[in-house]
Amino acid sequence: MLGFRVLQRQGQLPAVLCAPVAMPPNRAAVLLLKRAEERTQEQTQALLCNDQIHPDVARTRLLLHQFLQLLRERDGQELAQWLAAAFHSRVTERRACVRILRQDHAAVQAGLTLKWNDGPVEDYRNRLKFVKRSRYGRANFDLLRFRVLPHRK
């Protein structure tokens, strides 16, 4: 039993002791995107067990965390190495993703390197589209203007 605890502390359990953890795809995606320090012990254990049972998931998780690190640190210089590693993996969906990213390589590189983005503009645009859809056919332009433009007191 002591050996089991040591392996558990190191985050590596033998495949015999790991039973597959059934989880819906959306929950698995959320767990994959969470930072390691934000996950609970049970969530980390479930990911490690699934990694041992499905090696492609383990490789995908590693590539995903590397890409998230590129995004968070704005390290566009490492993009070419990441694309090569992702392309030479066995999963065809990853290869398709790499092909798409390579089609617009300059824009992806700029997005990972530069500090500018269009977040505020996209936020306003999405808000406007939501308001328009929610009131479609029920109101006129005056109500739309009232809901979108800032109010003056």
N, C-alpha and C positions, 0 to 999 in steps of 0.2 A: 504494500500500500504506500510505502514511503516513496518508491520510485514513481508511482502515479502522481503524487503531489509535486515532486520535482519537475516532472514533465509538464504538469499543469501550470506551474509557475513560469516555466520557460515559454509557455504558449504553444507547446507541441505535444499533442497526444497521439499515441499509436492509433492506426486506423481501426484496430480491433475494438478499441474503447469508444470510438466515435460512431454514433448513429446519425444518419442523415437528418437534418433539421428541415422539416417541411415549412416553407414560408412562401407567401405569395410574391410574385416578381416585384411589385411596387415596394414591399417591405425590404426585399433584398437590395433593391436599388438604393433605398434610403440608407441602409447599413453600409453599402459600398461607398457612398459619398460622404459619410460622416468621418470626421477626423478620429484617429485612434483614441485620443484622450477624451473624446465625447461619448464613446461607446461604453455600455455597461459590460461587466465581466461576462454575462450570459450572451450578449450580442457578439462579443469578440470570440467567445468559445464556439458559437454557432458558425461564424465565418471560418474559423480555423478548421472545424470539422468538415465543412463543405469544401474547403480547399483541398483537404486530404482525399476526399472522395472523388472530386471532380478537378483534376489538375488544370484543365482549361480555365476554370473559374479562378483558380489561384493566379494564373498568368494574367488573366484579364484584370484582376484586382490590382496586381502590381503595376501594370501599364496605366490603369486608371489613376492610381495614386501618383505615379510619376507625372502624368499629364496635369493633374490638379496642382501639383507642386509647381509646374511650369506656369500655370495660370496665376497662382497666388504670389509667386516671387517675380512674375513678369520676366521670365528668363527665356526669351525667344531664341537665344543662341543654341540652346539644347534641342530645339524642335526637330532638326534634321536627324539627330541620333534617335529621338523618340519615334519618329516616323519610320525609320529603318527597322527598329526593334519591333514595332507593331506590325509592319508589313511582313516580316519574316516569321510571324507566328502562324500557327496551324489553322486558326479560325478564319473562315472566308469573310465573315461580317467585318472583322477588323481590317482586313485588306481593302474591303470596299470603303470603309471609313477613311483609310489612309489615302486612297485614290481621290476621294472628294476633297480632303484637306490639301492634297498636292495640286489640285486644279487651281486653287486660289492661294497658293503658298505665300505670296507677298502680303496679302491681307491678313492671313493667320499670323504670320511673323510680326506684322505691325501691331496686331491686337495683343500679342504676348509681350511686346517690347515697349510700346508707347504708353504714356499715362493718360492720353485722351480717350474718351469714349462718348457714345451718344445715349448714355443711360437716362439723363434727365429728359431728353427729347422723346425717347421711346416711352418713358413713363407718362408724359403728357398725352402722347398719341394714343396709348392703350386706354387711358382714362377717358379720353374723348370718344373712342370707339365703343367703350362699354356704355357710356351715357347714351349715345345714339342708338345702340341696340336695345337698351332697356326701355326706351321711350318711343321706339319706332311705331309709327302709325297712330299714336295716342296723343300727340301734342304737336304744337307748331314750333316755328323757329324761335319765337320769343322765349319759350320755356327752355329750349336747348341753350340759348345764350345765357339765360339766368343761371342754369346749372353749371355751365362751363366757365364763364368769366368770373373773376373775383367780385364780390359784392362790395358796394360802397355804402357806408353808413352816413 
